[in-house]
């Protein structure tokens, strides 16, 4: 039983780490997408002006 618990614990934490990480990434991207969309429009105008002057 002890042997089975040791190997079973190793994959448990390993699989749990990628699971929460993927969830956090999806939640962060989803939240950033809506606020970035409107900000991108304004940023494009500013970037275009800046790019034109830099070019």
N, C-alpha and C positions, 0 to 999 in steps of 0.2 A: 504493500500500500504506500509505503514511504517513497519507493522508487517511482511509482505512478504519479504521485503528487508533485514530485520535483519536475519532471518533464512537462507535466500538464500546466504547471505554473509558468514555465518559461514562455510557451506560446500564448498563454492567456494575456499577459501584460503586453506582449509584442503586438498582438492583434488589437488590443484595446487602444494602444497608442495611435495607430494609423486611423482608427475609427473616429475618435474625437477630433483628430487633426483635420480629417476630410470635412467633418461637419463644420468646424470653425471656418475653414477656407470657403466653403459654399455659402455660409451665412454672411461672411465678410464681403464676398464678391456680390452677393445679391443686394446687400445694403449699399454697397459702393456704386452699383450700377445705376440705380434711380437718381441719386444725388449728383452723380458724375455726368449723366446725360445732359441735364440743364446747364451744368457748369461748363461742360465741353463747348457748348454753343458760344458762351461768352469768352471762353478761353481761346477758341478758334479765332475770334475777331481780334483778340489781343495778340495772339501768336502771329497772325497774318501781318498785323501792323509791325510787330517786332521783327519778323522774318524779312519783311520788305526793306526795313531800314538796315538790317544787318547785311542783307544781300547787296 
